């Protein structure tokens, strides 16, 4: 097959199951992964012949996509904030809105400052690794309740040449997690915030393949992690240290109220590129 023919085949087999924009995204991801071509290079190389091996691999990917399996898990890798990340079904697939959260933190801090940063619920390590890569003088810690996720995060730190201290901790039960009072400049988290009752509204490629422990808040309490992390930040953030959350757009005001109740200042909600309230930040100002 030529590149044009395989592209046509991807669209033919997936049309009706996925939106056209998502199918085109699959094309770009698969062509880059298997042929090392950018979209522009692919556009100029439509008559290029695929080797039999690459053709079979792409056709096998199409079969997996028809089962709603996420393309990132099929390939075992993704790109986040311009960096490569290994992925398995033990960790969530990083989202574009999480890149926006990382960018907010990076742009809001001096690249050369000696910051102390903690990422709570690190998963693949995408937030912690990206911050360590872009704020090279920062000391970065990352915690997770899943040892398997931490193994993936360690691999991603190694892959990207950054030094991060990974800790196996449960933020709901481990108190200050070994951190001294007023010792952190930044606390960031993209915690589980989906109530189990929302499962019926979720896409099958998310519900059937991504780890539920990273998606769903326990016992229909979608705010429990925000409450606990806000309390933790009140103890462990320095004066004028900042807390950052990725949030459920439907709970933005509730999360802002949690921060107000815990004496945070300059509470700022921010929309993502799709116009949804998906991020919040605030300063810790002490009592």
C-alpha positions in Angstrom: 0.0 0.0 0.0 1.0 3.6 -0.5 0.7 6.2 2.3 -2.4 7.6 0.5 -4.0 4.1 0.4 -3.4 3.3 4.1 -4.7 6.7 5.1 -7.9 6.1 3.0 -8.2 2.6 4.7 -7.9 4.2 8.2 -10.7 6.6 7.4 -12.9 3.9 5.8 -12.7 1.5 8.7 -13.2 4.1 11.5 -15.7 6.4 10.0 -18.9 6.3 12.0 -17.2 5.1 15.1 -15.0 8.2 15.7 -15.4 11.9 14.7 -13.5 12.9 11.6 -11.1 15.1 13.5 -10.1 12.2 15.8 -9.6 9.9 12.8 -7.3 12.4 11.3 -5.4 12.6 14.6 -5.0 8.8 14.5 -3.6 9.1 11.0 -1.0 11.7 12.1 0.0 9.7 15.2 0.4 6.4 13.3 2.3 7.9 10.4 4.7 9.7 12.8 5.2 6.6 14.9 5.7 4.1 12.1 7.1 6.3 9.3 8.7 9.1 11.3 6.9 11.7 9.2 5.4 15.0 10.2 2.0 15.9 8.8 3.7 18.2 6.2 6.1 15.4 5.2 3.2 13.0 4.9 1.2 15.4 2.8 4.2 15.6 0.4 4.8 11.8 0.4 1.4 10.3 -0.4 2.8 8.0 -3.1 5.4 6.5 -0.7 5.2 2.7 -0.5 4.8 1.2 3.0 6.9 -1.9 3.8 4.8 -5.0 4.4 5.8 -4.9 8.1 4.6 -1.4 8.6 1.4 -2.0 6.6 0.6 -5.0 8.9 1.3 -3.0 12.0 -1.0 -0.1 11.0 -3.7 -2.5 10.0 -3.4 -4.2 13.4 -3.7 -0.8 15.1 -6.9 -0.2 13.1 -8.4 -3.4 14.5 -7.5 -2.3 18.1 -9.0 1.1 17.5 -12.2 -0.5 16.4 -12.3 -2.1 19.9 -12.2 1.4 21.4 -8.7 0.8 22.7 -6.9 4.2 23.0 -4.1 4.7 20.4 -1.7 5.7 23.1 -2.0 2.3 24.8 -1.8 0.5 21.5 1.6 2.2 20.8 2.7 2.3 24.4 3.8 5.9 24.2 2.6 9.5 23.8 4.0 13.0 23.7 3.2 15.5 26.4 4.5 19.1 26.6 6.9 18.3 23.8 8.4 15.3 25.7 8.1 11.5 25.1 6.3 9.4 27.6 5.9 5.6 28.0 2.3 4.6 28.7 0.6 1.4 29.9 -3.1 0.9 31.0 -1.8 1.3 34.6 -1.8 5.1 34.1 -4.1 7.7 32.7 -3.4 9.1 29.2 -2.2 12.7 29.6 -4.7 15.2 28.3 -4.1 18.6 26.5 -5.7 20.5 29.4 -3.0 19.0 31.7 -0.4 20.4 29.3 -2.1 23.8 29.8 -1.9 23.4 33.6 1.9 22.6 33.3 2.3 25.6 31.0 0.6 27.9 33.6 3.1 26.7 36.3 6.1 27.0 34.0 5.3 30.5 32.8 4.5 31.7 36.3 7.9 30.8 37.8 11.5 31.8 37.2 13.2 29.0 35.2 16.3 29.3 37.3 14.7 29.6 40.7 15.4 26.9 43.3 11.8 25.8 43.8 10.4 22.9 45.8 7.6 21.3 43.8 5.2 18.4 44.8 3.0 16.6 42.3 0.2 14.6 44.0 -1.2 11.6 42.1 1.5 11.7 39.5 0.4 8.7 37.4 2.6 8.6 34.3 4.7 11.4 35.8 3.7 13.7 33.0 3.3 16.8 35.2 6.4 16.2 37.5 8.7 15.2 34.6 7.6 18.2 32.4 8.1 20.6 35.4 11.5 19.2 36.2 12.6 19.5 32.5 11.4 23.1 32.2 12.4 24.3 35.7 15.8 22.7 35.9 16.8 24.2 39.3 13.6 22.9 41.0 13.6 20.0 43.4 10.6 17.9 42.4 8.7 15.2 44.4 5.9 13.0 43.0 3.5 10.8 45.0 1.1 8.1 44.0 -1.0 5.4 45.6 -0.1 2.9 42.8 3.4 1.3 42.9 2.8 0.3 39.2 2.2 3.9 38.2 5.3 5.0 40.1 7.3 2.4 38.1 6.0 4.0 34.9 6.7 7.5 36.2 10.3 6.5 37.1 10.8 5.2 33.6 9.6 8.4 32.2 11.9 10.5 34.4 14.8 8.3 33.2 13.7 8.6 29.6 13.7 12.4 29.9 16.9 12.8 32.0 15.3 14.4 35.0 15.8 13.7 38.7 12.6 13.3 40.7 11.9 11.8 44.1 9.1 9.4 43.8 7.1 8.4 46.9 4.5 5.7 47.5 1.8 7.6 49.5 -1.9 7.9 50.1 -2.8 11.6 50.3 -6.1 10.7 52.0 -4.4 8.9 54.9 -0.8 9.8 55.1 -1.1 13.3 56.6 1.9 15.5 55.7 3.5 12.7 53.7 6.9 13.4 55.4 7.1 17.0 54.3 8.1 19.8 56.7 5.7 22.7 57.4 6.2 25.6 55.0 8.7 23.7 52.9 7.0 23.7 49.4 6.8 26.5 46.8 4.3 24.6 44.5 1.8 21.9 45.1 0.0 20.6 42.0 -2.5 17.8 41.4 -4.8 16.3 38.8 -6.7 14.1 41.3 -9.5 11.7 40.7 -12.7 13.8 40.5 -15.3 11.8 38.6 -18.2 10.4 40.7 -18.9 6.7 40.0 -22.5 7.7 39.1 -21.1 9.5 36.1 -19.9 6.3 34.4 -22.9 6.2 32.1 -21.9 9.4 30.4 -18.3 8.4 29.8 -16.8 7.3 26.5 -16.1 3.6 26.2 -12.4 4.1 25.3 -12.0 5.8 28.7 -14.2 3.7 30.8 -13.1 0.3 29.5 -9.3 0.9 29.3 -8.1 3.7 31.7 -7.4 2.9 35.4 -10.5 3.6 37.5 -8.5 4.4 40.6 -7.1 7.4 38.8 -10.5 8.5 37.4 -13.1 8.0 40.1 -13.3 9.7 43.5 -14.3 7.3 46.3 -17.9 6.9 47.6 -19.5 9.6 45.4 -17.3 12.3 47.0 -15.7 14.0 44.0 -14.3 16.8 46.2 -12.5 14.7 48.7 -9.1 14.9 47.2 -9.3 18.7 46.7 -10.3 19.0 50.4 -7.4 16.9 51.6 -4.8 18.5 49.3 -6.0 22.0 50.2 -5.5 21.1 53.9 -2.0 19.6 53.1 -1.0 22.8 51.2 -2.1 25.0 54.1 0.5 23.1 56.3 3.3 22.5 53.8 3.3 25.5 51.4 5.5 28.4 52.1 3.9 31.8 52.5 3.0 32.9 49.0 3.5 29.4 47.8 1.0 28.3 45.1 -1.4 25.4 44.7 -2.6 24.3 41.3 -5.4 21.9 40.5 -6.9 20.4 37.3 -10.6 20.3 38.0 -13.9 19.0 36.8 -15.5 21.9 34.9 -18.8 21.2 36.8 -17.1 21.6 40.1 -15.1 24.7 39.5 -16.9 26.9 42.1 -16.9 24.2 44.7 -13.2 23.8 44.4 -12.7 27.5 44.6 -14.8 27.6 47.8 -12.7 24.9 49.3 -9.6 27.1 48.8 -11.4 30.1 50.2 -12.4 28.1 53.3 -8.8 27.2 53.8 -7.6 30.8 53.7 -6.0 30.8 50.3 -5.8 34.1 48.4 -5.9 35.3 44.8 -8.0 32.3 43.7 -7.9 32.2 39.9 -10.0 29.9 37.7 -8.8 29.4 34.2 -10.5 28.0 31.1 -8.8 25.5 28.8 -8.5 25.9 25.0 -12.1 24.6 24.7 -13.5 27.2 26.9 -14.1 25.0 29.9 -13.2 25.8 33.5 -10.5 23.1 34.0 -7.8 24.7 36.2 -7.5 26.7 39.4 -4.7 28.2 41.3 -4.3 30.1 44.5 -1.6 31.5 46.9 -1.2 30.3 50.4 -1.1 33.4 52.6 -1.1 31.9 56.1 -3.4 33.0 59.0 
